[in-house]
């Protein structure tokens, strides 16, 4: 299954260029034009990674959206790459919850592609570790609560 990347950027010309290139690498790309639409897309699409522009129109900028997502237990594990026009040093104190990666415009496609691959690999490792721990807890619970005669112990274990 193709990994989903949500690009939240009001500059459709530049994001469409990235979209076409990323689709060539097998990613499914979803676009959102501002922070509110981005939050809605995160909820509906459940992306594997978010590329978020710092400056966004309307009521929610990239820093605010990043903080909301990183504080929400449903979304805090989604890797976020934030794109800045100015220096991050100028803005780092305005971000309550920092993104996983920060890039400054202009962006080299190879740089962002490498970061995407790196963050997705890290995310996959975290998910596998979490699933392994959950399976171990399930197996332990089954061994402690198995009642003979209700069926095979194998029926309790999820694969």
C-alpha positions in Angstrom: 0.0 0.0 0.0 1.3 3.4 -0.9 2.4 5.8 1.9 0.2 8.9 2.1 1.8 12.3 2.4 -0.2 15.4 3.2 1.2 18.7 1.8 -0.3 21.7 3.6 0.7 24.7 1.5 -1.2 27.6 -0.1 1.3 27.9 -2.9 -0.2 25.3 -5.2 2.4 25.8 -8.0 5.3 24.7 -5.8 3.3 22.0 -4.0 2.1 20.6 -7.3 5.7 20.3 -8.5 6.6 18.3 -5.4 3.3 16.3 -5.7 4.2 15.1 -9.2 7.8 14.2 -8.2 6.7 12.3 -5.1 4.0 10.4 -7.0 6.8 9.2 -9.3 8.3 7.6 -6.2 5.0 5.8 -5.3 3.6 8.1 -2.7 0.0 9.1 -2.5 -0.2 12.9 -2.2 -3.0 14.9 -0.5 -3.1 18.7 -0.7 -4.6 21.2 1.8 -4.5 24.9 1.3 -4.4 26.2 4.9 -4.2 25.0 8.5 -7.9 24.4 9.0 -8.2 22.3 5.8 -4.9 20.6 6.8 -6.3 19.6 10.2 -9.5 18.2 8.5 -7.3 16.3 6.0 -5.2 14.8 8.9 -8.4 13.6 10.5 -10.0 12.2 7.4 -7.0 10.8 5.5 -4.7 9.7 8.4 -1.4 10.5 6.4 1.9 8.7 7.1 3.8 12.0 6.9 3.0 15.8 6.7 4.8 18.5 4.9 3.7 21.7 6.4 4.5 25.3 5.4 5.2 27.7 8.2 3.2 30.6 6.7 -0.4 29.7 6.0 -3.4 31.9 5.3 -6.6 32.2 7.4 -6.9 31.4 11.1 -4.1 28.8 11.7 -0.5 29.0 10.8 1.9 26.1 10.4 3.4 26.5 13.9 -0.1 26.4 15.5 -1.1 23.4 13.5 2.1 21.5 14.3 1.6 22.2 18.0 -2.0 20.9 17.8 -1.0 17.8 16.0 2.0 17.0 18.3 -0.2 17.4 21.4 -3.0 15.2 20.1 -2.6 11.5 21.0 -4.2 10.5 17.8 -1.7 12.3 15.6 1.5 13.0 17.6 3.4 10.1 16.0 2.9 11.4 12.4 6.2 12.8 11.3 6.0 16.5 10.3 8.4 18.3 8.0 8.0 22.1 8.4 9.1 24.4 5.6 10.3 27.9 6.7 11.0 30.9 4.5 13.0 32.7 7.2 15.5 31.3 9.6 14.2 28.8 12.1 16.3 30.4 14.8 14.1 33.5 14.5 10.9 31.4 15.2 12.0 28.5 17.4 10.5 30.1 20.5 7.1 30.6 18.9 6.7 26.8 18.3 5.3 25.0 21.4 5.8 21.5 19.9 8.6 21.4 17.3 8.2 19.4 14.0 10.4 16.3 13.3 12.3 18.1 10.6 12.8 21.7 9.5 13.8 22.7 6.0 14.3 26.2 4.7 13.2 27.4 1.3 14.4 27.0 -1.4 14.1 23.3 -1.1 16.2 20.8 -3.0 13.9 17.8 -4.0 16.6 15.3 -3.1 17.0 16.7 0.4 13.2 16.5 1.1 13.0 13.0 -0.5 15.8 11.8 1.7 14.1 13.3 4.8 10.8 11.7 3.9 12.4 8.3 3.5 14.3 8.7 6.8 11.3 9.8 8.8 9.0 7.1 7.3 11.6 4.4 8.2 11.8 5.7 11.7 8.0 5.8 11.9 7.7 2.2 10.6 10.2 1.0 13.2 8.2 2.7 16.0 5.0 1.2 14.8 6.5 -2.3 14.5 7.9 -2.0 18.1 4.6 -0.9 19.4 2.8 -3.7 17.7 5.3 -6.2 19.0 4.8 -4.9 22.6 1.0 -5.0 22.2 1.2 -8.6 20.9 3.3 -9.6 23.8 0.8 -8.1 26.2 -2.1 -9.8 24.4 -0.3 -13.2 24.6 0.5 -12.6 28.3 -3.2 -11.7 29.0 -4.4 -14.8 27.2 -2.1 -17.1 29.2 -3.3 -15.5 32.4 -7.0 -15.6 31.5 -7.3 -18.7 29.3 -10.2 -20.9 30.4 -9.9 -24.6 29.3 -12.9 -25.9 27.4 -13.8 -22.6 25.7 -11.8 -23.5 22.6 -8.3 -23.6 21.5 -5.8 -21.1 23.0 -4.9 -20.3 19.4 -8.4 -18.8 18.9 -7.4 -16.0 21.4 -4.2 -15.0 19.8 -4.1 -12.4 17.1 -1.6 -12.9 14.3 
